Amino acid sequence: MSAQLPRILDLVDGDWGTPSTDLGVTLEDPATGNEVARAVATAPERVERALAVAARVTGAIGPDILDAIADGLEPRLPQIAEWDSRATGVPIRQSELLGAIVAGSFRLAAGQLRAGVLRADRDGVRVHRLPLGPALCLVPWNAPAPMAAHKVANALAAGCPAILKVSELTPYSAVALAEVIAEHVPAGMFQLVQGGPETGAQLVADPRIAAVSFTGGLAGGRSVAAASAPLLRPCQLELGGNNPLVVLPDADLDTAARMAAELLTTLNGQWCRALGRLILPADRAEEIREAIGKRLGALRIGPPTDPGTEFGPLIHSRHLRTVREAVSHREFRSFGTLPAQGNYAAPTLVDGDLPDEVFGPVAATLTYRSIEEAVALANSVPYGLEGYVCGADEDVALAVAERIRAGEVKVNGSSIMSLHLMTPRPAWGRSGLGEEGTTETLRFFTGARVVGVEGRFALHTS
């Protein structure tokens, strides 16, 4: 496996380097648990150089350049998907699907520029959206290439010099992304640094960073917010979720079982919009759990790069320990036969509530006897990222969905994709601050400047 992964590199001011600061963490083959490399970080002095360069460089990245980056990425998508699969344990069939986001993010950003997203003139008053300045893009390990592409494409489209730092556990696909971007943008407009929390802290603490877009855990998000508050610096934070699936009394059994199984196991349960709390009608709970168990038991579990694999291993042995600890003192039911080696965790339904996100293939099961109780259970945790409702009567299901406190609520759906390409992806409560989205992320990296001649527009009231 290690021979098929690239060298871990960084890119500062157009200069490729080999990070050598050992973080004391092994990078593993999730399918075997064997060590394949060491986690490394860009040296602090090189990070400082990246910050200095970002603070002085300027340049408009137009739609033709963004399209050229997308064109350059297209033939490399299979390679990027494989590297992400090998690093995270996510089945290749899923990482290939998400690979469409990698090139697609640059095409969408180009399309928005052509549509005039950076202008919003009103009645002769000019409204320009201008780059805030150096942008820091902090990306987690569960879908590194798609998330990096989404943030970086929009930062560049806004005209911001972008510094990308990916997780120390998944350093590979960012190298391919950086190689393509570096062919098309001026040196310093895009830079890649590698490292863990210390590198992130150095970047976030620096006042030269004008905007931070972070996707990750609650603790990391709080650290970003705390460092940014004295600087009055905008943050876009998408954090965890403990997402409910409310199965209504009239729900189709197969639909409910499919939704629960998919939400529990997509990305091997390692995604912020995964199922966290399964809320079932009391008089149907057992039949629904049995139907879910049958689906989970039939999953093809195996190595992530096998095209037939439907459910793979967790990213790292230390994360496996964390997931197991979350259920170690609870009554639970697990499903499926696991390989003898590797970082595998069986899909698991826990009896009773789980107040916090597990970030693995584990969900709580709760029962209700009235719709009011179901809604109250769905809203009983301080997170609000995603919600799901399953019901045969769509009007009733939609009415219930509109009572759930979450940024997005899907009815009778469990795809990893958003409901619509152009709708926002908000985060409520501890799930984050602000909104991500095709338009929202691009606008996040900008500030408005309004220019006009006094008196040319007047509002008359009678």
Secondary structure, DSSP 8 states (H G I E B T S, - for coil): -GGGS----EEETTEEE---EEEEEEEE-TTT--EEEEEEE--HHHHHHHHHHHHH------HHHHHHHHHHHGGGHHHHHHHHHHHH---HHHHHHHHHHHHHHHHHHHHHHHTTTTB--BTTBEEEEEE-S-EEEE--SSSHHHHHHHHHHHHHHHT--EEEE--TT--SHHHHHHHHHHTTS-BTTEEEE--SHHHHHHHHH-TT--EEEEES-HHHHHHHHHHHGGGT--EEEE----EEEEE-TT--HHHHHHHHHHHHHGGGG-STTSEEEEEEEGGGHHHHHHHHHHHHHTS-B--TTSTT-SB---S-HHHHHHHHHHHTTS-EEE-S---SSSS----EEEEB---S---SSEEEEEEESSHHHHHHHHTSSSEESEEEEE-SSHHHHHHHHTTS-SSEEEES---SS-S-TTS-EE-EETTEESEESTTHHHHHTEEEEEE--TTSS-----
